[in-house]
Structure formats: C-alpha cells, structure tokens
Amino acid sequence: MISQTVSSSSSDARRTPWWRGAAIYQIYPRSFLDSNGDGVGDLSGITARLDYVASLGVDAIWISPFFTSPMADYGYDVADYRDVDPIFGTLADFDALVEKAHDLGLKVTIDMVFAHTSDKHDWFAQSRADKTGDKVDWYVWKDANPDGTPPNNWQSVFGGPAWTWDARRQQYYMHQFLKEQPQLNAHNPEVQAALLDALRFWLDRGVDGFRLDALNHSMFDPAFTDNPPAPEDGRPRTRPFDFQQKVNSQNHPDVVLFVEKIAALCADYGATFTVAEVGGDEAVPLMKAYTAGEKRLSSAYSFDFLYAPALTAELVVDALAQWGEAPPADSLPEGWPSWAFENHDAPRHISRWVGEEHRPAFARLTAALLASLRGNIFLYQGQELGLEQDDIPFHLLKDPEAIANWPLTLSRDGVRTPMPWDGEHFHAGFTQGEPWLPLSPTNIAKSVAGQEVDPDSQLHWTRAMLALREQYPALKLGVLEDAQADGALLTFTRSHEGQSIACAFNLSGEAIAYKAPKGSTVLAVSGATDAGLPPYAALWVQPG
C-alpha cells in the first residue's frame, strides 16, 4: 500500500543544499551498459540509461573511476586524473553525460583517488627516475634497513608489506594497496596543489561533487613509526594487514587541513557535494573531524552496514546513535552521515543478510529502511532490482584482492557483474560482445525490463520508497528520534517542522506483535497486518 502524499515545501528547497538528505545512485561504469560491444560498460552506455536512473527518483549519480588507467585495480589506479580511459570513451562523452544528467535534474558526482596513483602515472615515472628531479618527494620513498628489509612493519590492505623495492632509485616505495598503486606524499604542498587542480578540471566540466576514495589513507606518520599489533577481537584474520593497528600508516591529523582546502575550492563553485570514504576500526571520529563545521566536507561514507554479517535492530540503533542530532556544545557542528548497504567493494546485502526463501520480502524491507535513515543514502546499481551476489569461479576472477587471498577473501567481482537490462536478449542487454564478467541466471531473471511490467516488483517498490522520502520532509530532512531495538523489532520516528512519521521494521523471519499508534495514516506497508508485522515487514505511518 502506498498513499497519496504531499510535496515538500518550496521554502525547504530554497534553504537546504541539494545534497542534504539526497538519494545518490552509484554507477560502476564497467558493468552498467556497454554501448560498443567490447564487453565493458562505458560512458555512452551510462548516458543512454540516464532516463532510467532519473525514473528511480534519485537526486544524483556517483560514477566510479573512469580515468586513464592500466586497470590493475580497475580504475582505482589512476594514470591521468584529467582524461577518460579509452575503454570508457572520451572527454566529449563525459561532457555529453553531464549535459544529459543535468537536463534530467540529476547531479553528477565522481570518484577521486587521492591516496595513490598508478605506477604508470607520469608523476611516478618522474619521481622514480632519480633523487634530484622536480617530483622527487611526490611519492613516499625510504631507504632500506641495514639488512635490506623494508623501512618498517606497515602492511598493505591487499596483502604483504606496504613497501616494494625499486631498482631505479635504490629505495623502497610505499603502497597501501597494490604495488601498482604507489602512495602519494599528500603531506607535500605541491602534491596537494596538483590534486586540487584535478578537482578544478572536473568542476569546470560541470561536476557537482566528489566522493574522495580512501581519504584517511592519504597521510601517514612522517617518522614512519611501526604499527603496534592488534589485539585479538574474534574476527578472522586473512591478511597480515589484519594483525596491526593502523595508527601510524594512515589517519594522520593533517588530513583535516587538506580537507579544508578541498572544501574551500568546492565552495568557490557553489553548492558542491563532498563525501569522504573513511574506513577502519576508528572511522567515526575521523568522519566527524572531516565533516565538522562549515569549512570541511559535506558528509562521510559509513561502513557500518557494508560488511556487517547480519542486519539487526541493535546494529541499526548503534549506528544511528553515533550521529546525534546535535554535537556536544564544545565541538563544531558535524556533517551528515552517508549510508549504504552495498557498493562496488561490499557484497550484495540480501545475499549477506538473509536466506534465499526470504529475499523478496527482505529486499522490500531494506529499501524502506534505507529510505528512512537520517543522512544521505546511496544505492548501488542493481540494488533497486534486488540483485544477488554472484559466485565467480577462480578461473574467471578479475579482482586482484580476491586472487591474492583466495579463497578466504570474498570476491568483489561478485557485486560487480553486469546490470541485467532485458532477460530476453543476448547477455541481458548489457553487451553484444562477451561481458567482462559473467551474468548469472538468477540476476538475469530480475532484469529491468521484466520488473518494469510487474507492478509488484522490487523496482516499483524502490521507486515508491524514494518518492515518499522525497515528498515527506520528515523522511528527507527531519530529525531521527526514539530509535529502539526490541529484539528483532526496530522502531524510530522521523520529524520535521510539525510533520512526524513513525517507522517500524521486523528484522527477523518470525512474526512480531506490533500495533501502530491509534488513528495513524498508513504511508507505506510491506507485509504488515492488523495482527502485527510478519517476517521482514516494514511499516511507515503518520500519527493522527
């Protein structure tokens, strides 16, 4: 059931930045739509499907990296910040994408990777050439220990030491991910200036915002102090990286000063959205530091749900509690959080959180829950269809992390498989060639075309949830109050300028007794009855 609703007031729109409470749709360009038959999605493919994206009711798109790259980490190893990789198209293709998106009322945000570049970037070629050139300190170089071992004990995220020996300079260079992703020395003002110039290049082309990838990895302890060992916490350790507290190899406090430069540049271009990706065990204090006050970033991207093994009412309440309605009196106002249940790195949430028999109901529940959260919300492509995690056999893997740590690391390829546009056509309408990753029969059966003609589909339900979020200021802009976890029952209220919406969710496979406040008007219901909430049911009501 979906009720008729009223639009938010024009006064709200005038005084609120476009990004506040926005719903943002993430596009992984390799897997969205291939326009030229080479098996890899591209910018023209994105442009061709922007009408579909706009029909979802989102406010903006976030495009994962499409810059020039040797694709060691599929675009997150940038060889030129100012150009499009030929596999994705041209700068003219990007300009056409931005123009069409803006015509449809969609803002455009893009990924910027400032912790590292590709080892094929011209900056790195110059830096490694010798110890006297202009870019000698643009990357992180250190002499070997007297016995030839790496400078310290820092470990890379993808496995092994965070140091690789380079014969040209007769030094080690640092890399927190692949050895093909050398660490930029973001402490260097010249490096910061060059990165800001890269932002300016895309702002001049009409970009409306940036996701700043792995931002807390961009600076480190200049003394190169060893990381201490991490205490046992019961979690599995599949990489050497898991055995350390990363207190010296990342999270340096000077990142905040660079953040302020980024924010100042974006402010010069108007209401530009900036969101930091901040991972790790102590992420929330950093997220708040990067977004505090008016001179820092708009938001920070939460990891609370992305790798959670289960969705529980207690997890949701605890995550929401980290971002109060008002910070302590002695601190700066903090930016809004940004929430996501899955992305290009994190597995499909319905495959992680529920058994196969409950997935249709669960997908409706989580769409309602995400649309209820205070902050900005991100949907990853195909989430609106209820796509599931694909199982990619080892011989077809592309993900370098999964290959290196097989079989203990869950492959990122399983969430990066192509979008199924039409289950009746070759490769589900994604490509006329051989797709770079295979499409599964399970996800092909959930194609866009098939769901468009089914009024009860997950696609139509997701549109309805996003429409309600847009139409009710309480859901998009309001405070979140009285969040409670009573076993598997999650409840909270969203309120804004006299408007109030009560939200209830059953996060279990068993029915729960629950009654909405007497005299309430039902706005949206997924499976609820007069007797309570069936398994994985959601209910939104407006109290009478």
Secondary structure as UniProt FT lines:
FT   HELIX           10..15
FT   TURN            18..21
FT   STRAND          23..27
FT   HELIX           29..31
FT   HELIX           43..48
FT   HELIX           50..55
FT   TURN            56..57
FT   STRAND          60..63
FT   STRAND          67..68
FT   TURN            72..75
FT   STRAND          80..84
FT   TURN            86..88
FT   HELIX           91..103
FT   TURN            104..105
FT   STRAND          107..113
FT   TURN            119..120
FT   HELIX           122..129
FT   TURN            134..137
FT   STRAND          141..142
FT   TURN            146..147
FT   TURN            157..158
FT   STRAND          163..166
FT   TURN            167..170
FT   STRAND          171..174
FT   TURN            179..180
FT   STRAND          183..184
FT   TURN            186..187
FT   HELIX           189..203
FT   TURN            204..206
FT   STRAND          209..213
FT   HELIX           215..217
FT   TURN            222..223
FT   HELIX           240..243
FT   TURN            247..249
FT   TURN            253..254
FT   HELIX           255..268
FT   STRAND          273..277
FT   TURN            281..282
FT   HELIX           283..291
FT   STRAND          299..301
FT   TURN            304..306
FT   HELIX           313..321
FT   TURN            329..330
FT   STRAND          336..340
FT   HELIX           349..353
FT   HELIX           356..358
FT   HELIX           359..372
FT   STRAND          376..380
FT   TURN            381..382
FT   HELIX           383..385
FT   HELIX           394..396
FT   HELIX           400..404
FT   TURN            405..408
FT   HELIX           412..415
FT   TURN            423..424
FT   HELIX           426..429
FT   HELIX           441..444
FT   TURN            445..446
FT   HELIX           448..452
FT   TURN            455..456
FT   HELIX           458..471
FT   HELIX           473..476
FT   STRAND          479..486
FT   TURN            487..488
FT   STRAND          489..496
FT   TURN            497..498
FT   STRAND          499..506
FT   TURN            518..519
FT   STRAND          521..526
FT   TURN            530..531
FT   STRAND          532..533
FT   TURN            535..536
FT   STRAND          538..542
//
